[in-house]
Amino acid sequence: MNPRQRLADAVQRAASRTVVQESSGWCLASVAAVYGDGTVDIITARGPIAKVRRLKAYASPVVGDTVKVDFNPDGNWIVVGALAS
């Protein structure tokens, strides 16, 4: 691979990472800890996220639950609810 191709590949990788980081989305996560203040710690494919607010509809979180999580580019996360087991 010549230097021009390496540069083009590096630019493409950087652009792809930026688009992913700057977009809203959702993912699945596992509940790692539950707190009495309406938050939970979760583990995602991106890594652990501490003290994520949960919707009131998800009233009884349990460690180990698989949950749907929404996030936005500002770094805000919210647990929408648990998947049926």
RANOR-V493014 format. One record per pair of residues at least 12 apart in sequence whose ideal C-beta (glycine too) atoms are under 6 Angstrom apart, sorted by the first residue. I is the first residue (numbers start at 1). GAP is how many residues later the second one is. Records with the same first field share a line. If there is no record, write none. Layout:
I->GAP ; GAP
//
This chain:
22->51
24->48
26->44
27->17 ; 42
28->38
29->13 ; 15 ; 38 ; 40
30->13 ; 36
31->30 ; 32 ; 34
34->27
39->12 ; 13 ; 14
40->12 ; 14 ; 21 ; 39
49->28
52->25 ; 27
53->25
54->25
55->25
57->24
58->23
65->17
66->17
67->12 ; 15
68->12
//
